[in-house]
């Protein structure tokens, strides 16, 4: 299995509080991604990174920000959590962004916003 | 905008049966088509990746095909086993700010 960890694995928080999720990889892959998975919607891309300090928005980026100060770490921040952000969040990595290789997924973080 | 559809949403088969999972996509300008497996409460595991120039890929009892002209891919599972029970997702890789677009998956149950 690709070396991807996510922390925390579970979190319960209250509306309006800031939340940061961490993705850590040991594969030295260039690309890192944050997805959310919801019943009825499937997996949707939030943000992705194509290098240190290089990030771009995905399909559902509103209310989320990201940072990547090191190759191995990609942080997802909810500045002011809302109940609509209750979801399972997955981090993924890939060596290239060209589609020549697959994406490897972390175990996920289950976030509940009350 | 690419859209990926998987039908049926759920499928139940007896052990030993050969089965086919379907995936369709709206934009044929893809770089590849990927199949993933997801067990309950777990992340996704890559099963097969078919490049746009390929027609099929095989791994063990799994065979995935790609027909870009018709916007379809199939995942064939031979001699199904209870351990194959999981949700199977396909994803199309193309250009844009959402390069990998996922279907909602087919939940497969193989009954012993």
Interface residues (C-beta under 8 A of the other chain):
Chain A: X33 X40 X41 X42 X43 X44 X45 X56 X57 X58 X59 X90 X92 X97 X98 X99 X100 X101 X102 X103 X104 X105 X106 X107 X108
Chain B: X30 X31 X32 X34 X36 X41 X42 X43 X44 X45 X46 X49 X51 X89 X91 X93 X94 X97 X98 X99 X100 X102 X103 X104 X105
